[in-house]
Amino acid sequence: MTEPLNADPAELAKFSELAHRWWDPDSEFRPLHQINPLRLDWINQLSPLEGQKVLDVGCGGGILADAMARKGAEVLGIDLAAKALRVASLHALEVQTPRVQYREVSVEELAREAPASFDTVTCMEMLEHVPDPQSVVTACSQLVKPGGWVFFSTINRNLKSFALAIVGAEYILKMLPRGTHEYAKFIQPGELASACRNAGLDVLNVRGMQYNPLTGRYWLSDDTSVNYLFATRCPVS
C-alpha cells in the first residue's frame, strides 16, 4: 500500500504557479536570492562543501542547490513541485552548473531508497509548508551518513513572527505573495529541537536571521524570534 505524500496539494500548487519566476531576482523569490549567500556561507563554514555529496530537500527552483554545486559539491535537489524542478533543471542547463541534478521524489521515499547516502543534507524554508515536519526531519536524518550534517531553516511561531513574516512581509512590504505562509504551521525552536532529538540528530548550532527593511540587509544573529537556522549532526555510532 502506498503511503500518502507528506505534502499539502495547495502548497505545491502555490509554488508551481510561481515556478517561472524562481530565477528572477526581482520577483516574489527576491528574499530567497538575498539570503542565499548568507545561508550558503554558514553551511559551508560548518560543513565544507567541496567534494561532498549533498542533498537539498524541498529545493524548489534550485537557488541553494545550484549555489552548493558551484562550491564544488555533487548536489541532488528534490521536490514534489514538478514545475519548479523543470525550472531548476533548465537553469542549470542554461548557466552550465556542474554536478547538480534534480528529481521529483519525497524525502521519505528517498530515505527508504538510499539511506545514509549523503555527507550533508539541507532542508531550508520547507518545514513550515508540510503537514508532518517530524517525518521530514526523520527522513533527513536517515539520508545523511554517520557524522554528516543536516541543516534546517524555518520560522518561529509567536506574535512577532506573525507581525513580521506574514503581516509585514506579505501585506505591507509585499516581499512575498499573500498566503505564502500559514501561522499555524510555524515551528518554535524548542519543537524543532525535539523533532531533531527524536530523529537522533544532535543540535550543534542555532542562528537567527534578521532583516532591515530600510537597508534591505540580512544578517545572522542570536535572535531566533522570527527566522532561524539549525545545524545538526548525525552521531557516529
C-alpha positions in Angstrom: 0.0 0.0 0.0 1.4 3.4 -1.0 1.8 5.8 1.9 0.2 9.3 1.4 2.6 12.0 0.4 3.7 14.3 3.2 2.7 17.4 1.2 -0.1 19.9 1.0 -1.6 20.0 -2.5 -2.4 23.7 -2.1 1.2 24.4 -1.1 2.5 22.5 -4.2 0.1 24.4 -6.5 1.0 27.7 -5.0 4.8 27.3 -5.7 4.1 25.6 -9.1 2.1 28.6 -10.2 5.1 30.9 -9.5 7.7 28.5 -10.8 8.6 30.5 -13.9 9.7 33.4 -11.6 12.2 31.5 -9.4 15.3 32.9 -11.1 14.0 36.5 -11.4 15.9 38.3 -8.6 13.2 41.0 -8.6 10.3 38.5 -8.3 8.4 37.1 -5.3 11.5 35.0 -4.7 13.8 38.0 -4.2 14.1 37.3 -0.4 15.5 33.8 -1.3 18.1 35.3 -3.6 19.0 37.8 -1.0 19.5 35.3 1.9 21.2 32.7 -0.2 24.8 33.9 0.1 24.2 34.2 3.9 22.9 30.6 4.4 25.4 29.2 1.8 28.4 30.6 3.7 27.1 29.4 7.0 26.6 25.9 5.7 30.0 25.9 4.0 31.8 27.1 7.2 30.4 24.2 9.2 30.5 21.5 6.6 32.9 22.5 3.7 31.0 21.6 0.5 34.0 20.9 -1.8 33.9 17.3 -2.9 30.8 16.4 -0.8 27.7 14.6 -1.8 24.8 16.9 -0.8 21.0 16.6 -0.8 18.8 19.7 -0.9 15.3 18.8 0.3 12.5 21.0 -0.9 14.8 22.6 -3.4 12.2 24.5 -5.4 13.7 26.2 -8.4 17.2 25.3 -7.2 18.6 28.6 -5.8 20.5 26.9 -2.9 21.2 23.6 -4.8 22.8 25.5 -7.7 25.0 27.6 -5.3 26.2 24.5 -3.4 27.1 22.8 -6.7 29.2 25.9 -7.6 31.0 25.5 -4.3 32.2 22.1 -5.5 29.6 19.7 -4.2 27.8 17.0 -6.1 24.2 18.0 -5.4 20.8 16.3 -5.7 17.8 18.6 -5.3 14.4 17.0 -4.6 10.9 18.5 -4.5 7.3 17.5 -5.3 6.6 20.6 -7.3 7.3 19.4 -10.9 7.2 22.8 -12.5 9.8 24.2 -10.1 12.0 21.2 -10.8 11.8 21.8 -14.5 12.8 25.4 -14.0 15.7 24.3 -11.8 16.9 21.8 -14.4 16.6 24.4 -17.2 18.5 27.0 -15.3 21.3 24.5 -14.6 21.5 23.8 -18.4 21.4 27.5 -19.3 24.2 28.5 -17.0 26.0 25.2 -17.2 26.1 24.5 -13.5 28.2 21.3 -13.0 27.4 18.4 -10.7 23.7 19.2 -9.9 20.7 17.0 -10.6 17.0 17.3 -9.8 14.4 14.7 -9.0 10.7 14.6 -8.2 10.6 12.4 -5.1 9.5 12.8 -1.5 12.3 12.8 1.1 10.6 9.9 2.9 10.7 7.8 -0.3 14.3 8.7 -1.0 15.2 7.7 2.6 13.8 4.2 2.0 15.6 4.0 -1.3 19.1 5.4 -0.4 19.7 5.6 3.4 23.0 7.1 4.7 24.0 8.3 1.2 24.8 12.0 1.7 27.6 13.9 3.5 25.3 16.9 4.0 21.5 17.4 3.8 19.8 20.8 3.7 16.2 21.5 4.2 15.6 25.2 4.1 12.3 27.1 4.3 10.4 23.9 3.8 9.3 22.5 7.2 6.6 25.3 7.6 4.9 24.1 4.4 4.4 20.4 5.1 1.7 18.6 7.2 4.2 16.5 9.2 7.6 18.2 9.9 8.8 15.4 12.1 8.5 13.0 9.2 10.8 15.2 7.1 13.3 15.6 9.9 13.4 11.9 10.5 13.9 11.2 6.7 16.7 13.7 6.6 18.5 12.0 9.5 18.1 8.7 7.7 19.6 10.1 4.5 22.8 11.6 6.0 25.9 9.5 6.6 27.0 9.0 10.3 29.0 12.1 11.2 27.2 14.1 8.5 25.5 17.5 8.8 21.8 18.2 8.4 20.7 21.9 8.2 17.2 23.3 8.7 15.7 26.7 8.5 12.2 27.7 9.3 10.1 30.4 11.1 9.3 30.7 14.8 5.7 30.8 15.9 4.9 33.8 18.1 3.3 37.3 17.9 6.4 38.9 16.5 6.8 36.4 13.7 3.1 36.7 12.8 3.6 40.5 12.6 6.8 40.4 10.6 6.7 37.3 8.5 3.0 37.5 7.5 1.6 41.0 8.0 4.8 42.8 7.3 6.4 40.7 4.6 3.2 39.7 2.7 0.8 42.6 3.2 2.8 45.7 4.0 6.2 45.3 2.3 4.8 42.9 -0.3 8.1 41.0 -0.3 6.1 37.7 -0.6 2.8 36.8 -2.2 -0.1 36.8 0.2 -0.8 33.4 1.6 2.8 32.2 1.3 2.8 31.3 5.0 0.3 29.9 7.5 0.9 31.0 11.0 -0.3 27.6 12.4 2.5 25.8 10.6 5.3 27.9 12.0 7.6 25.9 14.3 9.1 27.1 17.6 12.8 26.3 18.1 12.0 24.0 21.0 9.7 22.0 18.8 12.3 21.6 16.1 14.9 20.7 18.6 12.6 18.0 19.9 12.0 16.7 16.4 15.8 16.6 15.8 16.4 14.6 19.0 13.6 12.2 18.2 15.3 11.6 14.8 18.7 11.0 16.5 20.3 14.3 15.4 22.5 16.4 17.7 21.7 20.2 17.5 25.1 21.9 17.4 24.5 25.4 16.2 21.4 27.7 16.2 21.3 31.1 14.5 18.6 33.7 13.9 18.2 35.6 10.6 17.3 39.2 10.7 16.2 41.8 8.1 16.3 45.5 8.0 13.6 46.7 5.5 15.1 50.2 5.3 18.6 49.0 4.1 17.4 45.6 2.6 20.2 43.9 4.6 20.0 40.4 6.0 22.4 39.1 8.7 22.8 36.2 11.1 22.4 36.8 14.9 21.5 35.2 18.1 17.9 36.4 17.7 15.7 33.4 16.8 12.4 35.1 17.4 11.4 35.1 13.6 13.6 33.3 11.1 16.1 30.8 12.4 18.5 28.1 11.3 19.6 24.8 12.9 22.9 23.0 12.2 22.6 19.4 13.4 24.8 16.3 13.1 24.2 12.6 12.9 26.3 10.9 15.6 29.0 8.4 14.5 27.8 5.1 16.0 
